[in-house]
Amino acid sequence: MNTQTKNDSTLTLSKNQMRDYGPRVVDSIIEHFDTMWAKDLVTTTSSKERYEILPEAVPQEGSTGNEILDFVIRAKLHKNHISSYPNSFAFVPWTL
């Protein structure tokens, strides 16, 4: 007997919702590139800091598009390796 529940979750946005998100996404990208020179080329975080950014397992309930976009901008876009930075030639990951 199959006891698994089928997950029919999909990301569904109407044409108007997609148009509403468009300017926010574009503005975030423009801001990222416009302020790139003022940012550290590489940011480092401890395991504790990474856990504070992503403190939970995959959520069982969905979030709104605005919540997801806010999270990506806050937690990821400003805390990553800026490979598009003109002086960035390579990234070689290593741990001590």
N, C-alpha and C positions, 0 to 999 in steps of 0.2 A: 504494500500500500504506500502511495506517495504522500508524504506528509509535508513536503515543501510547498510554500506559497509562491505562486507566480507573481513576479513584480512587473507590473505593466507601466511603471513610471517612465515618463518621457518629458523632455523639455519642450514645452509647447508655448510658443509666443505668437501672438497675433501680429499682423503686419504693422499695426499702429504701435504695439509694444516694442517691436524691434526698432521702429523709427524713433521712439522715445529714448531708447538706450543708445542709439547711434551717436548723438552729440556728446554724451558723457564719456563714451569709450574714446572717441576722437580727442576730446579735451584732455583726458588722462594721458593719452599717448603724446600729445603735443607738450603737456606739462613735463612729462618724463624726459623728453629729448631737450626741452628748453632749459631744464635745470640740471642736466647731466653733468656739466662741468663742475658744479658745486658739490656733487656727491662723491663719496668714496668709490674707487674703482671696484673694490671687492669688500663686501661686508662679511664679518664673521659673527657667528652666534654660537652660544654654548648649547648643549643638549637641553638644558633647563629653559633657555630662551625660546628654542624651537618648540618645545612642548607647550609653552605659554601661548605661542602663536597658533599652534594646532593642538589644542588640548583634548580632543575627543576623537573617537573612531568615526568611521563614515556614518553620517547621520541617517536615521531611519525615516525622518520626515524631511521633505523638501524645504527650500528657502525661496524667498522671492528673488527675482532677478536683481533688484537693487541691493539686497543683502549680499548676494554673491559678488556683485561688482564692487561694492564697498570693501568687502573682505579682500578681494584680489588686489585692489589698489592699495589698501592699508598694509596688508601683511606680506604681499609678494612683490608688487611692482617696485617698492622702495627698498626692498631687502634682498637684492639678488646681485649676481655678478653681471656687471654692465659690459657685455661683450660687444655692444655697438659703440662703446667709447673709442674715440679715434686712437688712443694710445694703448688699447688692449690688443695684444697680438695673440695671446694664447692663455688658456687656463689649464693648469696641471693640478688636479686635486691630490692631496696627500694628507695623511694624519700622523700625529706623533704618538 
